[in-house]
Amino acid sequence: MPPRYAYWTIVLDTGVRTSFRSATRNELVTTLHQIRRKDPKAELKWFAQGRLWESPTEAQAARVRRSTKFTKLARNPKATREVMKRKDGPSRPEPTNGKHSRNR
């Protein structure tokens, strides 16, 4: 059976994921109630894309926002260049009046 990369999991108060995993939320509800006897702050979270989410719809909305962002950049080469400039900065320092600026 291949590994699942999107599943419901129980998270303890300390942020530690437990080994309880399931494709459906209903399968973990009884286990969650038992764990809450010892740790009242235990939560049921959706794990997808390497992150914990409140629900699968929240993870899907984030994925849609991200794909829309990259689609817009792909359609507009100028916007892509502007993003790359902000990310990496200028490739060489710009000269000031033909002289090197040094602090002495």
Secondary structure, 3 states (H helix, E strand, C coil): CCCCCCEEEEECCCCCEEEEEECCCHHHHHHHHHHHHHCCCCEEEEEECCEEECCHHHHHHHHHHHHHHHHHHHHCHHHHHHHHHHHHCCCCCCCECCECCCCC
